[in-house]
Amino acid sequence: MQSFALIPHPDTPPAGAPFKLWVNVDRSAAFGLMATANIFFCVAAPANRFFIPATDEPDRADELWQTTCFEAFLRPGSEPGYAEWNFAPSGDWAAYSFSGYREGMTKAEVGAPPYVRFEDNLIWWGVGATIAVPSDDKFALGLSAVLEEADGTKSYWALAHPAGPPDFHHADCFTAKLG
């Protein structure tokens, strides 16, 4: 298992007391052409500090990034194309394919929806997701989060940030490896 610390964008710090956000990632259970990637985002602050959208029945949904949402970007090898996965604490999720930097966006073909789960431990909370990935590919990995606090403050977190406004699609954010 790999563990990564995310940092807030300097132009969008969280409100109130500082906190940590980290992500644990592992790849396991290869079954022929496919394997699983387990991604668990952890926020070291009480969940009631944040706006966590509710849903009746978790499903695929667009524009999850407009409020509290966790994201994983996977780019195979040195190819320009990449996949974006979004996970909400409600269990809603999204998956997109891009042919290049913010180009050619389409809904990704997903054989089975990801397994998304929310855990609240009173002093920290987290969202985990298990997704299927090709078993032979190695990926450049970008991990990020949008956190909306109860007062409406939004902070944007990533492994690294390029200059300018938050941009999780930028190549500078793909600093981790999976595979």
Disulfide bonds with the S-S distance in Angstrom:
none
